[in-house]
Amino acid sequence: MNGLRPLRVALATLLLAGCSSPAPQRRLDDAELAAVAPLKQQYSGVVMGFDIKPETTLIVSLDLQQYVDADDETVAALKRDAVARWRAAWLAAHPHAHAVLHVQFIDFIGRRVATESTRT
């Protein structure tokens, strides 16, 4: 029975680790995603969601048909707004850091529709 004790301790450790607060990077990502979330409402029907992969790339999922149907001014504004919000959120989460930030606009199956970049 003593052979089971290390197993129980390891299992308890794994369970506690699973219940702990999110990792620091996850908290940063969540804050950055919350900062860009208003774009979903501002460009309702066009912007469907967001993801961060890797740390310096924001993925913006689009409804491709709505994106294609939007006028050029709306598309330019969407790109400009996404880059500005992403840059501001990233800088707030990474004070004094420098990077080239990328915003990739993709369709529902992951095809890249457009890409924008900015330096911090």
C-alpha positions in Angstrom: 0.0 0.0 0.0 2.9 2.4 0.6 3.6 2.2 -3.1 0.3 4.0 -3.8 1.2 7.0 -1.6 3.5 8.6 -4.2 0.9 8.0 -6.9 -1.8 9.7 -4.8 0.4 12.7 -4.0 1.2 13.1 -7.7 -2.5 12.9 -8.6 -3.4 15.4 -5.9 -0.7 17.8 -7.2 -2.0 17.5 -10.8 -5.6 18.2 -9.6 -4.6 21.2 -7.7 -2.5 22.6 -10.6 -5.6 22.2 -12.8 -7.6 24.3 -10.4 -5.1 27.1 -10.0 -5.5 30.5 -11.6 -4.7 30.9 -15.2 -1.0 31.2 -16.2 0.3 34.8 -16.5 0.4 34.6 -20.3 -3.2 33.5 -20.4 -4.2 36.4 -18.3 -2.3 38.8 -20.6 -4.0 37.2 -23.6 -7.4 37.5 -22.0 -6.8 41.2 -21.3 -5.7 41.9 -24.8 -8.6 40.0 -26.3 -11.0 42.0 -24.1 -9.5 45.2 -25.5 -10.2 44.2 -29.1 -13.6 42.6 -28.4 -15.5 45.9 -29.1 -14.5 45.4 -32.8 -16.9 42.5 -32.9 -19.8 44.8 -32.2 -18.4 47.8 -34.1 -18.1 45.6 -37.3 -21.1 43.4 -36.5 -21.5 40.6 -39.0 -18.0 41.0 -40.4 -15.8 40.3 -37.3 -16.6 36.9 -35.8 -13.9 36.4 -33.2 -10.2 36.7 -32.1 -7.3 34.7 -31.1 -3.6 35.4 -30.2 -1.0 33.1 -31.8 1.9 33.5 -31.0 2.3 36.4 -28.5 2.7 39.1 -31.2 0.0 38.0 -33.6 -3.7 38.8 -33.3 -5.9 36.6 -35.4 -9.2 38.2 -36.5 -11.8 35.8 -37.8 -14.1 37.2 -40.5 -17.3 36.3 -42.2 -15.8 36.4 -45.6 -19.0 37.2 -47.5 -19.7 40.2 -45.2 -16.1 41.3 -45.5 -16.2 41.2 -49.3 -19.5 43.0 -49.4 -18.2 45.8 -47.2 -17.2 49.0 -48.9 -13.5 49.9 -49.1 -13.7 52.6 -46.4 -15.2 50.1 -44.0 -12.5 47.5 -44.7 -9.8 50.2 -44.3 -11.3 51.4 -41.0 -11.6 47.8 -39.7 -7.9 47.1 -40.4 -6.9 50.5 -38.9 -9.0 50.0 -35.8 -7.8 46.4 -35.3 -4.2 47.4 -35.5 -4.6 50.4 -33.2 -6.6 48.5 -30.6 -4.2 45.5 -30.7 -1.1 47.9 -30.4 -2.6 49.7 -27.5 -3.6 46.5 -25.7 -0.2 44.9 -26.3 1.7 47.9 -25.1 -0.4 48.1 -21.9 0.3 44.4 -21.2 4.0 44.6 -22.1 5.3 48.0 -20.9 8.7 49.0 -22.3 8.7 46.1 -24.7 9.3 46.4 -28.4 8.0 44.1 -31.1 6.5 43.9 -34.6 2.9 43.2 -34.0 0.9 41.4 -36.7 -2.9 41.3 -37.3 -4.0 38.5 -39.6 -7.6 38.5 -40.9 -8.7 35.0 -41.7 -11.9 33.4 -43.1 -13.8 30.6 -41.3 -11.5 27.9 -42.6 -8.3 29.7 -41.7 -7.3 31.2 -45.0 -5.5 34.5 -44.7 -7.5 37.3 -46.2 -5.3 40.2 -45.2 -2.4 41.1 -42.9 -1.3 44.3 -41.2 1.7 45.0 -39.1 3.0 47.7 -36.8 6.0 48.3 -34.6 5.8 49.2 -30.9 
